[in-house]
Amino acid sequence: MPDPLTTPAAELPVRRLGPEDLDRCLALSEDRAWGREERKWLFLLENAEVYAIEAPSGELAGTVTLTRYGTTAAGIGMMLVATRYGGRGLGRRLMTHVLDTAGDATVFLWATELGRPLYEKLGFETLGVTEARVGRLRPGEDPVLTRPADLGPDLGPDLDADPGSDSDSDLDALLALDAEVFGADRAALLARLFAFAEEVRVVEDETGPTGYAVSWRSMNNMLFIGPVVAGDEAAARALVTDLARDADGLVRIEVERTRPGLLGWLGERGVSPAFSTSFMVHGGRPLPGDRTRMYAPMMLAMG
């Protein structure tokens, strides 16, 4: 196996990983002080394409994930290079690999300040800034305005969405709503996310669901909220409040700075700024769908 310390980065092989590589991914995250997000990494290994450069020792020298939404869009995440291999071009090698793999899809990512210069050199343009907010959300006296989603009896982690399988459930309506807002088909991924989730809630009118949001747990039992899809900010607030109402610890959500009203409300309820990332799109291409109704992404690693 070529040694990343002595081999030119362009000559290093890139290999796709699987769930059996979980421990090595966790070790790389710890090396970069990202924490052991075991449930999140396993979800990525099972549902995204995780690529890596390996070292002769068997450790991972670097990773990157690619989540494809048909041929329309693709998200890049978890761009990590081990400390001892930094500055040797491994990040560029991994990024060019996934960009080639993504084909003609509109490719997006969330960049830290450390990673942004590389992405700019590769043709990504910043379209916005996203704030990660963390805290114990105080629901106050707000009434419950949403309800748990009815996802049908057959939805499980090993099953794909089967449109029409249960006409009385919300599943078909939520998948159709998400496709309209996101602008690409992510039905199979959402079905797995719903099975992985702590809770899925919907807001509706007389015609049916008009919005939904998901909560799921990662490291230290933190409750992540995302995606949040809603027709207006009031509905987004209601979904977030009801998902966090019984949380027994910290809540985390990512929101664009173009939504100052929602960010201000989160701050008032005890969910404070933790860090920010730049939302970048390769070539500055327009994103598909109706992003005015996307109030929070699924996760920064996927979109």
N, C-alpha and C positions, 0 to 999 in steps of 0.2 A: 504494500500500500504506500503511495507517495507521501512523503512528509511535507505538510504545509509550511514548515519552517525553511525548507530547502528547495521546494519545487515551485516554479512560477505558477501563480494563481490560475492563469488561463489553462494550465495543463492538469489541474486537479479534477478528479472525477466527482460528480455530484450524484448522490444516490437517494432514492425515495425511501422514507422510513415508514414503519408501521407501529401498531400498538405495543409490540414487543420491545420497542426502543424507548419506552416511557422513562425508565430510570436515567438513561443517558441524557434525555431532554431536560429532565429535572436538574441533573447535575450541571448542565450548561447554564440554565436559568440562575441557579445559585451562584455560579461563578461570576455572572454579570449582575448579581444582587437584585434579581427580579423576583425572588421568592419561589417556593415550590407550589405552583398552581397545578396540582395533580389532576383534578377533574377537568380543568380547561385544556391541559395538554392532551389528555386522553380523548376528549371530544374532538380536538383538532386532528389527532392521529387517525381517528376513525372516520372523520367526515370531510377533511380537507386533504390537500396534497402537501406533505411535509418533506422537504428536501434538506440534505445535509452534506457537508464535507467531513470526512472522518480522518482521524489521526492514526498513525501506526499503533498507538497504545490502545486503540479501541474507543477512546473518548471522542466526542463530537467537537470538531473545530469550529463549526458554524451551522446555523439552520436558517430556513426561511419557509413560510407557508404560502400556499396558493389556494384560494377558494374560488372555484369557477361557478358562475351562474349561467349555465348554458354556454352559448358563444357570445353573449351580449356584454357581460361584465365579469370582472374578476378582482378579488381583493388580495392584497399581499400583507403578511404580518409576521410576527415573531422573528424578525431579522436580527439574529444574534451571532456574534463572533466571540469565541473564548478569549479571555484576557491575553493569554500567552501568544495568540496568533493575530492580534490586532495590528493594523497598519501594513498588512501584507497583501491586500487586494482580495481577500476572501469574500467580503461583502459584495463587491462588484461582481465577482464570479457567480455568486448565488443569485444576485439580482438579474444579471443578464440571462441566466438559465431560466428563471421563472417568467421573465418577459418573453423570451422565445417560446416557452411552453404555452403562454396565454394566447398566442396568436393575435387575432384582430380584435379581441375583446377590449372594452374600455377598462383600464387597470387603475385602481386607486389604492391608497394606503394612508395611514396616519403616521407621521414622522416625529420623532423627538428632535431636539435641536442638534444632538450628536449625529443623527443619521441624515438630516435634511440636506447638507452639502452634497453627499453622494447621490441622493435621489435627484437633485437638481441637475447634476452632471449627466444623469441618465435620461433626462428629458421630462421629469415630473415638474408640474407647476402647482404652486400653493393656491387653493381656492377658498380656504377658510381656516379658522382656528377652532379647535374643540377643547372644551374644559372637562376634565375628569373631576367630579364632585364626590366627596366622601363625608359621611356623618350619620348621626342617628336622626332620622327624619321624624319630626313631630307632626302627627296628623291633626292635632288640635281638635276642634269640634266639628270638623268637616264630616258631613254624612257620607255613607257609602253610596256611590253613584254608578258603580260598575258591578259586574257579576263574573263569577268564574266561568271560563269557557267550557262548553260541552264539546269535547273532542272525540266522542264516540268510544265504544268499548274495545276496539281493536288496535288502537294506537299504542305502539311500544317502541323501544329503542332499536329493535331489529326490523321494524317495518317501515316501508316508505308510505307516503301519503297515497291513498287510493280514492281519488275523487269519485263521489257518488256512492261510496260504500255504505254510508249511513246518512240518509237525507235529513234526519232530525238533528244532526250534530252541527256545530259551528264550523267544522273543519274546512269544508269547501268554500264557505263565504270568507273565512280568514285568509286562505291561500289566494283567492281571487283578489281580495283587497290588497294583500301584500304585493302581488304581481303588478297591480296597477300603480302602487306607490313606488316600489323599488325599481320597476321597469325591466325586470328580468325574472326568469323562473327560478325560484329557490324553494319550491314546494317540498322536495325530498329533504333538504336540509332543515326546513322549518318543522317538518314532521318529527325529525330526530331531536330538534331543539325542544319541542313541546314535550316529548317523552323525557328529556333530560332535565326539564325545568322544575323549579319549586312550585310555580303557579303561572297560569295564563289567565288573564282577565280581559273582558271585552266591554266596550261602551257601545250603545246601540240607540237607534231611533225606530220608528214604526216600520221601516223597511228592512231592518236587520242590523248586524254589526257595522259600525262606522269607524271603529278603531280597536286596537288591541295592544297589549303589552305583556312582556314575559319577565319573570324573575328567576334567577338561577344562582347557585352557590359555588364559590370557589375557595381560595385559600383562607384560612382562619375563620371559616364559616361566614365570610362576608357575603351579603346579598347583592348581587349585580342585577340591575334593571335594564333591559334592552332586548329586543327592539321596542320602541314606543312609536306606534302609528296612530294618529288621531286627526280628526277634522279641524280642530282648533286647540288653542292652548288650554282652555278650560277643561276639555276632555283629556288632554295629556296630563294635566295636574291631577285629575280624578283617578286616572289609571295608576300613576306613580304613588299617590297617597294610599290607595287601597292595596297595592302590592306590598307597600312598606308598613302598613298599619300594624301588623303583628310581628314585625321583624324583631329578633332578639339581640341584635347587634348592629354593626355598621352597614350602611347602604352605599352603593356606588352606582353612579350613572354618568354617561358622557353626553354633553349638550354643546351644540355650536354656539359661538359668541354672537351669532346673528339672532339669537333668541334671548335678549336681555331680560325680558319679562319672566321667562321660566327660570333663568339663572338667579334673578333677584328673589323670586319666590323660594327656590331651593335654599338660598342663603338664609332667608328669614325662618325657614323650617329646620335649620341646623345642619344642612348639607353644604359643606364649605369647599372652596377650591383646593385640589390636591396637586395637580399638574396640568399642563396643556400640551397639545400636539397639533401639528400642522396637517390639515387634510389636503392631500395632494393627488392629482390625476395625471397620468402619463400623457404628455402632449397637450395638456389642458383641454382635453376633449369634453364636450357636454355630457353630463350624466343622464342616463335614461330615467324614465318615470316622473313622478310628481313629488319631488323632495320637499315641497312645502308641508307635506303631511308626515314627514319622517322627523320625529322629535328626538330620537336617540337610536344609535346603531345597535346591532346585536351584540357585538364586541369589537374592540379596535382591531383585533387580529383577523376578523372575517368581514365586517361590513354590516 
